[in-house]
Amino acid sequence: MASLFPAIARDFDPSSLIIVEDLLQTKPKVLRRVKGIGGDEDELLANLNISLKVGRLDRAAAIVSRLGEHYPVGSPEYLAIHNRYLEEMVSHMVVTRQHNMVLPLQRWFEVDMPSGGVQPNATTYAVMIRMALRMLHGAKRDRTVRRYWDLAKKIGVEEEVLAVPVLSELELGELSEVGTRMLPRNMQR
C-alpha cells in the first residue's frame, strides 16, 4: 500500500525549514461592548473616524473615553485622539452655529480630560481659543480667550499655540486684538 505522504529525500536538512505562523502570540485587548461600543483598538479607532465624519459627536465622545483603556495615562497618542475629537467638535460647532455645544466642549476640556489623566498641549489650547473666538462674543469671548491663553502661558506653550495649524490668519489677528485689549490702557498705542 502506498503511503499518503511522500518519502523525505535523503539530502533534506530539517534545520532549513521555515515555519510561518500567521497567528498572533497574544490576542489584542478587546473590550466588552458597553452601549454598543467595544472591540479592539483598531475597531474603536475605525468607529471613531466614522462617528466624527458623520457628526455623531456623542458616540465619538463615548469611543474616545473607551479608548482610554488602551492607552497609558499621559500617552501622547491618547492626547492626539482627544485633540482630534475637540477639533472636529469645534469645526462642527462653527459650521452649524450650535452654541449649545460650547458648555459640553468646555466640560470635556476642563473635567473629562483631566479626570482621564490627559494634559493639554499647544494644539489643545489653540482649539479652545478657536472655539472661543468663533462661538462667543463680546466680553465673554475676550475673558475666555484670555483664560485659555493664560493656561497656555502657564505651561510655556504660548508660542507653539501661535504656530500650530489650527488658528487661521484671521483668528490669529483676532487673538492679537484681544491681547491688545488685555494690556493696561497706558500701554496701548
C-alpha positions in Angstrom: 0.0 0.0 0.0 1.3 3.4 -1.0 2.0 6.0 1.8 -0.1 9.1 2.0 3.0 11.2 2.5 5.9 11.1 0.1 9.2 9.9 1.4 11.6 12.5 2.7 14.6 13.0 0.4 17.8 11.7 2.0 19.6 15.1 1.4 16.9 17.0 3.2 18.1 19.2 6.1 15.3 19.6 8.7 17.1 22.7 10.1 16.4 24.6 6.8 12.7 24.5 7.4 10.9 27.9 7.7 7.8 27.8 9.7 5.4 30.7 9.1 2.8 31.3 11.8 0.1 33.7 10.8 -1.4 33.9 14.3 -0.5 36.5 16.9 1.2 35.1 20.0 -1.1 37.3 22.2 -4.6 38.4 21.4 -5.2 42.2 21.1 -7.0 43.7 24.0 -10.7 43.5 23.2 -13.2 45.5 25.3 -16.6 44.1 26.0 -19.4 46.0 24.3 -21.0 48.6 26.5 -23.9 50.6 25.0 -22.8 49.2 21.5 -19.2 50.4 21.9 -16.5 47.8 22.2 -13.9 45.8 20.3 -10.1 46.1 19.9 -8.2 49.3 19.4 -8.3 49.3 15.6 -12.1 48.7 15.6 -12.6 51.6 18.1 -10.4 53.9 16.0 -12.3 53.0 12.9 -15.6 53.7 14.7 -14.3 57.0 16.0 -13.3 58.1 12.4 -16.8 57.2 11.1 -18.6 58.9 14.0 -16.6 62.1 13.5 -17.2 62.1 9.8 -20.9 61.7 10.1 -21.2 64.2 13.0 -22.1 61.6 15.7 -20.2 63.5 18.4 -21.9 61.9 21.3 -20.9 58.5 20.1 -17.4 59.8 19.3 -17.1 61.0 22.9 -18.0 57.6 24.2 -15.5 56.0 21.9 -12.7 58.4 23.0 -13.5 57.5 26.6 -13.3 53.8 25.8 -10.0 54.2 24.0 -8.6 55.5 27.3 -8.5 51.8 28.4 -6.0 51.1 25.6 -3.5 53.9 26.4 -1.4 54.6 29.4 -2.1 57.8 31.4 -0.2 60.8 29.8 0.1 59.0 26.4 0.7 61.4 23.5 -1.4 59.1 21.3 -4.4 59.4 23.6 -3.9 63.2 23.7 -3.9 63.3 19.9 -7.2 61.4 19.9 -8.6 64.0 22.3 -7.3 66.9 20.2 -8.8 65.3 17.1 -12.2 65.0 18.8 -12.0 68.6 20.1 -11.1 69.9 16.6 -13.9 68.1 14.9 -16.4 69.3 17.6 -15.3 72.9 17.2 -15.5 72.6 13.4 -19.0 71.2 13.6 -20.0 74.0 16.0 -18.7 76.7 13.7 -20.4 75.2 10.6 -23.7 74.5 12.3 -23.6 77.5 14.7 -24.7 75.3 17.6 -23.9 77.5 20.6 -25.4 74.9 22.9 -22.3 72.8 22.4 -20.0 75.3 24.0 -20.6 74.1 27.6 -20.2 70.4 26.8 -16.9 71.2 24.9 -15.6 73.2 27.9 -16.7 70.5 30.3 -14.8 67.9 28.1 -11.7 70.1 28.3 -11.9 71.1 31.9 -13.3 68.0 33.5 -13.2 64.9 31.3 -9.7 65.3 30.0 -8.1 65.9 33.4 -10.1 63.1 35.1 -8.7 60.8 32.4 -5.1 61.9 33.1 -4.9 63.8 29.8 -2.8 67.0 29.9 -3.5 69.6 27.2 -0.8 70.8 24.8 -0.5 73.7 22.4 -2.9 72.1 19.9 -5.5 71.7 22.6 -5.2 75.3 23.7 -5.3 76.5 20.1 -8.6 74.5 19.5 -10.1 76.0 22.7 -9.1 79.5 21.7 -10.5 79.0 18.2 -13.8 77.9 19.8 -13.9 81.0 22.0 -13.1 83.3 19.0 -15.8 81.7 16.8 -18.6 80.9 19.2 -18.5 83.5 21.9 -19.0 87.3 21.6 -18.0 90.5 23.5 -16.6 90.5 27.0 -17.3 86.7 27.4 -15.3 85.9 24.3 -12.4 88.1 25.5 -12.4 86.6 29.0 -12.5 83.0 27.7 -9.7 83.7 25.1 -7.6 85.3 27.9 -8.2 82.4 30.2 -7.1 79.7 27.7 -4.2 81.9 26.7 -3.1 82.3 30.3 -3.4 78.5 30.8 -1.1 78.0 27.7 1.3 80.6 29.1 1.4 78.8 32.5 2.8 75.7 30.9 5.0 77.7 28.5 3.4 76.7 25.1 2.1 80.1 24.0 4.5 80.4 21.1 3.5 76.9 19.9 -0.2 77.8 20.2 0.5 80.5 17.6 2.5 78.1 15.4 0.1 75.0 15.2 -2.0 74.9 12.1 -5.3 75.3 14.0 -5.8 79.0 14.0 -6.3 80.8 10.7 -4.7 84.1 9.9 -8.0 85.9 10.7 -8.2 84.1 14.1 -4.6 85.0 14.8 -5.4 88.6 14.1 -8.4 88.4 16.4 -6.3 86.8 19.1 -3.8 89.7 18.7 -6.7 92.2 19.1 -7.9 90.5 22.3 -4.3 90.5 23.5 -4.1 94.3 22.9 -7.2 94.8 25.0 -5.6 92.8 27.8 -2.8 95.4 28.1 -3.4 98.3 30.6 -4.7 101.4 28.8 -1.4 103.4 29.2 0.5 100.7 27.3 -1.9 100.6 24.3 -1.0 102.6 21.2 
